[in-house]
Amino acid sequence: MSIFSYAVFLKEKNQESLQQFFRKSRLTAYMFDPHSEWVGLSFELLPKRGTEYAKKLSHFFHTYSFNFLYAEDHGWQYELFYNGDRVGKLEVNFETLAFSDVKSANTILLKQLAMHTESIIKMEHVFAQRTLDLEDLHRSVRYFQEGFGLELLHPITYEYFASLSETKRKHMNVHYFGQGKKKIDLEKVLHDECKELLQERGYYYSQRDDDYAFVSVVDGFEYGLKISKAYNLKRIEPRLFTPMAKGINMYYAQKKYLKEFEYKNEAELRQSIKEICQTFLTFGDSWLKANRIKIFNANDLYDLQVDDFMKKHSYLRIKADENILFGGEMVYQGEKGTVVFKHFPQLTSVTLFATLDGQTIRLINYLLEHEKINRSDLKNIRSGFQNEEEFKIALKHAFDLLEIYFGMFWSKQV
């Protein structure tokens, strides 16, 4: 599914003038700051009315504006306006590898307006090539985004900004602008309905990227409830997470069926959050406790089992992190390169990496690419563990993969 970005960018920073425009027009938008001389405005009803809004803003402020749209699977385009008149346009189609006349793009003016002129020059060079492929066209939009400081903002849509908490929008320097109805603040509702109840059980609020979480730390590992929200829909999903399960639907864990909550207004959202909170207190908390990691000394098992296995294949340990159960690496050196047993922080699993011809590879991906294992085999390969016995099983499966990997070299030597 394609991810969209669309916004109007205006060469105007006067806050009083902007407020005057929104009062007169009765429009609403989220405003963000991609450039020292420009503001970005993400309106409702974009991209259908993007041209109209860009033209109107340019005329009202007697300045430059452009309407920008990017659909990562389909293409991208912009329209550049000055004082209400269009002075530049470019359309790029990823599906047909076609693009509009570059002369109409007015890149000369674009270079004058951009934050990073060299990026726009690179974009010009792309379209000057005799033959173009899809990667060239993807590079063209990246250069355009770099030119105007947009490369770190994706997606850019009104719906995406509306889905974020006020705290997250403030951190991103995104502001609600206009006279319209204020959006529902999910973070505030969670604080009102759940924070104190879950804190009594030892779960503390923490925002994780675009999710909202209540987290408890036990023996160095994190457990808790995560509320995930679709960025363009009024829908939330409660997920339980442990070092082995990074997000299982709470109702699937309870009754083996998936459940999400849609809402039309704040009252419905509050009712949904209350139900989620009560289900967590009666079921989720006990489920997390039953799925806690049993602490053991994983380093001892590397000493007792892994070192011997690797020695049989002429690999010797050259690096050993302490307390590897909580994250780190065991690195073994052999004639063909290194093999790494990696433990990521907050994940109880064993992941194998290797260096081959100077490149680092994830072992399981390498075996799949060379058809030494099938994707259907993956469901039988266990890398996660909850206790010492399961860790031994994970190591046994790691040994099986390594036997296949080492066997690839033996077959070449025969």
Disulfide bonds with the S-S distance in Angstrom:
none
